[in-house]
Amino acid sequence: MATEILLPKLGFSMNEALLVEWMVPDGAAVKKGQAIYGLESEKAVQEVEAIEDGVLKIIKPAGETYEVGTVIGEIA
């Protein structure tokens, strides 16, 4: 079963963020704790880590702004 990767809320007033880059290509194996994408909010750029081991499926492309809670990928 796949685990959804949701755009996280990194700050109290954060409602959306720019998905700056995917650091791992679509279909690649990832390990829990590995940085898999970068987000830019009003205050900072932050790397976000995988929450489990598996294979990454990218759903939303980098370079776009998404609302908090948007499904941007999956790990299966």
Secondary structure, 3 states (H helix, E strand, C coil): CCEEEECCCCCCCCCEEEEEEECCCCCCEECCCCEEEEEECCCCEEEEECCCCEEEEECCCCCEEEECCCEEEEEC
